[in-house]
């Protein structure tokens, strides 16, 4: 984690809900801020 305690945000886009869940859990355990989306359209919406 950065010295100023800012979390890096990661966007996971994948159509497999199990993959999104596992990848999200792993990254959150390393203190990342994780956002997930099931497709590119949803991912674009979550970027804003």
C-alpha positions as CSV (number, residue, x, y, z in Angstrom):
1,X,0.0,0.0,0.0
2,X,1.2,3.5,-0.7
3,X,2.6,5.6,2.0
4,X,-0.2,8.1,1.9
5,X,-2.8,5.3,2.4
6,X,-4.5,5.7,-0.9
7,X,-5.9,2.5,-2.3
8,X,-5.3,1.6,-5.9
9,X,-8.7,1.0,-7.6
10,X,-9.0,-2.0,-10.0
11,X,-11.8,-2.7,-12.4
12,X,-12.4,-6.4,-13.2
13,X,-14.5,-7.0,-16.3
14,X,-15.4,-10.7,-17.0
15,X,-18.5,-12.6,-17.9
16,X,-17.7,-15.3,-15.4
17,X,-19.3,-14.4,-12.0
18,X,-17.1,-17.0,-10.1
19,X,-13.9,-15.5,-11.6
20,X,-15.1,-11.9,-10.6
21,X,-15.8,-13.1,-7.1
22,X,-12.5,-14.9,-6.5
23,X,-10.4,-12.2,-8.2
24,X,-12.1,-9.5,-6.2
25,X,-11.6,-11.4,-2.9
26,X,-7.9,-11.9,-3.6
27,X,-7.3,-8.3,-4.5
28,X,-9.4,-6.9,-1.6
29,X,-7.3,-9.1,0.7
30,X,-4.3,-7.1,-0.6
31,X,-6.1,-3.8,0.2
32,X,-7.1,-2.8,-3.3
33,X,-10.4,-1.1,-4.0
34,X,-12.1,-3.4,-6.4
35,X,-15.0,-2.8,-8.8
36,X,-16.4,-5.5,-10.9
37,X,-18.5,-5.6,-14.2
38,X,-19.9,-8.4,-16.2
39,X,-19.3,-6.8,-19.6
40,X,-17.6,-3.8,-21.3
41,X,-20.7,-1.7,-21.2
42,X,-21.2,-2.1,-17.5
43,X,-17.4,-1.5,-17.1
44,X,-17.7,1.8,-18.9
45,X,-20.6,2.9,-16.7
46,X,-18.6,2.1,-13.6
47,X,-15.6,4.1,-14.7
48,X,-17.6,7.4,-14.2
